[in-house]
Amino acid sequence: FQGNALLRRLVRTGVLAEEKMKLDYVLALKVDDFLERRLQTQVMKLGLARSIHHARVLIRQRHIRVKRQIVNVPSYIVRVESQKHIDFAINSSLGGGKPGRVKRANEKKGKSGDGGDE
């Protein structure tokens, strides 16, 4: 009987609550329950992104990691145990890595501009 395996998998992904481990509750699931588990939605809910569109861009530009793995797929289904490990990537300019191209160029301009004025 594969019903138990289905129930365990749904609980592990966070779609179904642990106290609702019956097949009747599986039939009552909606599309929104699955969409809530997407990485794109989780990044926005954690406050790492300003909107759902911004979350998608951050994920595609490799600024988001789950545990130690950089994930660039917005539809990645986040498991319950991985949910607390969503963060900015270590080498991302948003997560404490080296600054981005524009910021580096502005810093370079600022350093050369200060020396010539004196």
Salt bridges, closest charged atoms under 4 A:
GLU36 OE1 - LYS45 NZ 3.19
GLU81 OE2 - ARG79 NH1 3.97
ASP87 OD2 - ARG65 NH2 3.70
